[in-house]
Amino acid sequence: MNIFMMILVAVFMVGFYMISSPSQRVREQETEYAINRSDMRSIAQCVSAAHNAQIIGTSFQDICIEQNSITSQYICLNDNSRITECEITGNKKPAYSYIITVSKPLDTDNYNNMLEILEQDFPDAGTFGIFLDGKIMAGGTTVARTVPEVIVEEINLENGQLVYLTQYQIPDEDTVFSAAVQPDVICPIGTVKTYRFGRWQCIGYNTKTDCGGDTIWDSDLMECVADESKKPLCAEQQTAVLVDEVWECVNPFPEKACPDNMIARLNYSTLEWECVADPNTTQNIKKCQNTVSGAVFGAIGTTLRVPTSSSCTDCETMITDPDTCATACIPNPEKINDPACYPADPDECTGSNRAFYFGFPNSTYASNVSAIQGFNVPFDSMHSQNRKFNCLDCGDREIDSAKSVVPYIAVCK
């Protein structure tokens, strides 16, 4: 029995020694220190991350913000060290601008651990530390940073709070330059509105661009003339002729035999020779010795040929006013069958919904035709002004016989 009691006492003593041995107590103390130090480092890192996010204008979202009651805000002071708005008012900035981030108060037992962490992990952050009696105690430095009293009162700073304070400069506002309002410019006919030298101006059209085909602008004559550099080398017994502003090689010597009192003339529309009355043998029964050629008709802005003795086309006939001796061109109805005046089959332009009309270029031209006096000549997109005979197709509608004068005028109902 005594032996059993001795064994039981020995086992009890061994267990008591194992539990209360110094080695076990040291291990427990090291574990608690490591856990506490890790918690302090997490708080410091969370405050630093929230502060940096506020500096760059973003937000740091993490559970540590709520756990440690971390807040970050802008605070600005005026020249009198009073709280003011952090904005530029009347081109004047606040005297002092701060970004401040704080946490909830730490336990006094954790001050040393937090200062060691700040010294080790944040050695260059001079204004990152524990707030004590109006100053920021940073780790590893002997100089404490004083926090303005007005800021302490504004955010109710308490001893033991982890504070990160940074002073910053409010950036200048971007200068916006606006162009002066220019009044609307109404340009006269023949000019175009152009923005030059910072304002709208009216300048004339560049007439040089009106030259087409094989013509070139002559600055002395102020008109388009034949471009000799584009004149082609023609075959033997041929010569270069400017037809519709384009050089063409034609045979100047006709092979067409004409009857008496008629001569061969080149039709520039078909480039074929045709017989016309010889002007040298035709008796002049006019009382006017000198005639005045009428205006050459054409679209506005185009360069027109210099009129010769006749400016009429092959589809027209020249008339002369016996009183003024002025000449004019009028349509020649006998030319409807001429392919140069109407290229299609004239027999197809018949019926109640089709009729011939002449492409009058303008009202001045039409006033010389006595057959259409008292009638209105249409000048629209449906009617061509090509100085040839055309066929108007009214489709489902019919020709308005009251307003039409065939083959000069054709109007749909």
Disulfide bonds with the S-S distance in Angstrom:
Cys46-Cys64 1.95
Cys76-Cys86 2.01
Cys187-Cys202 2.02
Cys211-Cys224 1.85
Cys234-Cys249 1.99
Cys258-Cys275 2.14
Cys288-Cys325 1.98
Cys312-Cys329 1.91
Cys315-Cys341 2.10
Cys349-Cys391 2.09
Cys394-Cys412 1.91
